[in-house]
Amino acid sequence: MSVAEVARRIRAGALTPREAVEAYLERIEQVDGALNAYISVRAEEALAEADHVPDGPLRGVPLAVKDVIDVAGVPTTAGSKILAGNVAARDATCVERLRRAGAIVLGKLNTHEFAFGAMTTSPHFGAAHNPWALDRICGGSSGGSGAAAAADLAAGTLGTDTAGSIRIPACFCGVTGLRPTTGLVPTSGVVPVSWSLDTVGPISRSAADCALLLSALTGEPYDLIESVRELRIGVVDELFRRADPAVAAQAHAAVDELRGLGASIESVDVPLLEESGTINQLLMLTEAAEVHLPWLRTRLADYGDDVRARLLAGLLLPGTAHVTGLRARRWFCDELRTVFERVDLLAAPEMPVVAPLIGETEVEVNGERMPYRLSLIPFNSPWNLAGVPVASVPAGFVDGLPLGLALIGRPRDEQTVLQAAHTFQCATDWHERRPPPVEIRTAAPSV
C-alpha cells in the first residue's frame, strides 16, 4: 500500500496502526531474505509504538530509513564495519519530525558503505537486490530504501542524496524519489558524506506520497493539483544524447506525455554541464576525506576497496581544491539561473542505463564501455551542485527493467516539481507497476 492509502485506511478505522505494522513485518520476514533491503528491523519496538502513536497526518504509517539516519536505541552502521556498534542516543531531526506526524519506524535500510557509492553492495552487510531482477543492483547509495519501497517492505522510506543517491535507486527500482533543495530538510543526526551537498528526502510509490512525507519533514504544505498547463519544461538534449537509445526513447515518450497534458516543451542547453561533475567531485571528495580523516589514520583496512580509494583520492587533493570547487560552483549556479529564467522545469533521463548486474563495474552506453560510476555523474551531479530539487519519476521499462524521468526545479520550488510529477502519474500507470513476486527465502542469493 502507498503512504496515502495506509494513512487513509487508518483514519477511516479500516486498519489499526498495529495491524499495519504487523502486515509489513510479516512481509519483511517473508521476502527480505531475498532482497537484503534491511540492515536491522525494530519489530518489538515498532509494535509497542503502534499502540501509542500521536495523531497526525502519518498516524500509524510504517516507514523505514536509510542506515545513515539515527534512530534512538538502534545502531547506525552506515553499511560499514567501522560503525557496526554505533548505537544512536537520539533520533535524527528528520526521524523526530516523522514520529511527530505519527509515523512508525520499522527499521534501518541497506546502503552503500558510508553512503559513498552508487551500488549498495556493502562488503560488510551484503548487496541489496533489485526486486525487479535479483541479479541486478538497486543503485545507491540509498539502495535499500529503493528496494523496500518497490517491494512493499515499508509504506515509504527515507534516503539521502549527495550525488544522486535518492534518485538512482528510485529510478532502478521503479518508484518515485525526491531530492529536496539542499538545506530544506535538516541533516542533524545523519552520518555525513559531504556537508555542503548532503540532503535527506523521501522514496515511495508516487509523487503524492513524497509530498506527504516531505510535508511532515518540513512543516510546509504541498497541495498537488492535476495540471501542467502553461508550465514551461526545458529538455536537456545533451543528456538524452548521452543515454542508451532505448532509455532515451522512453524518456522522450514521457516528455511527450507532459506536452500532451498542456506543458510547453523546448530544448535547452545547460552551460558547464560537463564541468559540473568535476566541480561536484572537488567538493564531495575533499569534504568526505575530512569527515573520515580520524578513521583513515587508524582503521584504513576496515573500509571496502572502492570507498577507501575514493576517500584517499580526496585526501590527496591539494588544499586549494575545495576553494576552487566553491568558486566554480557559484559560476555554475549563476549559469543555471539563466536557464531557469526561460523555463520552470528541466527534464532528462534520470539514468543513462537500466540497473546493471551485481558485480558489474562497467556499463555500455551508445556502444561505448565505461565505468558505471562515471556514466551517472552528468545525469545527477549538476543538480546536487546547484542544490536544486529533483524528482525521479517512473517512466517506462527497457528489457523488463524500470527507468525514470528526472524533473529538475528551481531552488525551493518542490511544489512545481511534485505537481508535474503528480500530473504525469495521474495520466500514466508506470508508478503503479509492481515487481514480480519474490520467492520467499531466508537468505539473499549469492551473485
C-alpha positions, 0 to 999 in steps of 0.5 A, a space after each residue: 500500500 502507498 503512504 496515502 492509502 495506509 494513512 487513509 485506511 487508518 483514519 477511516 478505522 479500516 486498519 489499526 496502526 498495529 495491524 499495519 505494522 504487523 502486515 509489513 513485518 510479516 512481509 519483511 520476514 517473508 521476502 527480505 531474505 531475498 532482497 537484503 533491503 534491511 540492515 536491522 528491523 525494530 519489530 518489538 519496538 515498532 509494535 509497542 509504538 503502534 499502540 501509542 502513536 500521536 495523531 497526525 497526518 502519518 498516524 500509524 504509517 510504517 516507514 523505514 530509513 536509510 542506515 545513515 539516519 539515527 534512530 534512538 536505541 538502534 545502531 547506525 552502521 552506515 553499511 560499514 564495519 567501522 560503525 557496526 556498534 554505533 548505537 544512536 542516543 537520539 533520533 535524527 531531526 528528520 526521524 523526530 519530525 516523522 514520529 511527530 506526524 505519527 509515523 512508525 519506524 520499522 527499521 534501518 535500510 541497506 546502503 552503500 558503505 558510508 553512503 559513498 557509492 552508487 551500488 549498495 553492495 556493502 562488503 560488510 552487510 551484503 548487496 541489496 537486490 533489485 526486486 525487479 531482477 535479483 541479479 541486478 543492483 538497486 543503485 545507491 547509495 540509498 539502495 535499500 530504501 529503493 528496494 523496500 519501497 518497490 517491494 512493499 517492505 515499508 509504506 515509504 522510506 527515507 534516503 539521502 542524496 549527495 550525488 544522486 543517491 535518492 534518485 538512482 535507486 528510485 529510478 532502478 527500482 521503479 518508484 518515485 524519489 525526491 531530492 529536496 533543495 539542499 538545506 530544506 530538510 535538516 541533516 542533524 543526526 545523519 552520518 555525513 558524506 559531504 556537508 555542503 551537498 548532503 540532503 535527506 528526502 523521501 522514496 515511495 510509490 508516487 509523487 503524492 506520497 513524497 509530498 506527504 512525507 516531505 510535508 511532515 519533514 518540513 512543516 510546509 504544505 504541498 497541495 498537488 493539483 492535476 495540471 501542467 498547463 502553461 508550465 514551461 519544461 526545458 529538455 536537456 538534449 545533451 543528456 538524452 544524447 548521452 543515454 542508451 537509445 532505448 532509455 532515451 526513447 522512453 524518456 522522450 515518450 514521457 516528455 511527450 506525455 507532459 506536452 500532451 497534458 498542456 506543458 510547453 516543451 523546448 530544448 535547452 542547453 545547460 552551460 558547464 554541464 560537463 564541468 559540473 561533475 568535476 566541480 561536484 567531485 572537488 567538493 564531495 571528495 575533499 569534504 568526505 576525506 575530512 569527515 573520515 580523516 580520524 578513521 583513515 589514520 587508524 582503521 584504513 583496512 576496515 573500509 571496502 576497496 572502492 570507498 577507501 580509494 575514493 576517500 584517499 583520492 580526496 585526501 590527496 587533493 591539494 588544499 586549494 581544491 575545495 576553494 576552487 570547487 566553491 568558486 566554480 560552483 557559484 559560476 555554475 549556479 549563476 549559469 543555471 539561473 539563466 536557464 531557469 529564467 526561460 523555463 520552470 522545469 528541466 527534464 532528462 533521463 534520470 539514468 543513462 542505463 537500466 540497473 546493471 548486474 551485481 558485480 558489474 563495474 562497467 556499463 555500455 552506453 551508445 556502444 561505448 564501455 565505461 565505468 558505471 560510476 562515471 556514466 551517472 555523474 552528468 545525469 545527477 551531479 549538476 543538480 546536487 551542485 546547484 542544490 536544486 530539487 529533483 524528482 525521479 519519476 517512473 517512466 517506462 521499462 527497457 528489457 523488463 527493467 524500470 527507468 525514470 524521468 528526472 524533473 529538475 526545479 528551481 531552488 525551493 520550488 518542490 511544489 512545481 516539481 511534485 505537481 508535474 510529477 503528480 500530473 504525469 502519474 495521474 495520466 500514466 500507470 508506470 508508478 503503479 507497476 509492481 515487481 514480480 513476486 519474490 520467492 520467499 527465502 531466508 537468505 539473499 542469493 549469492 551473485 
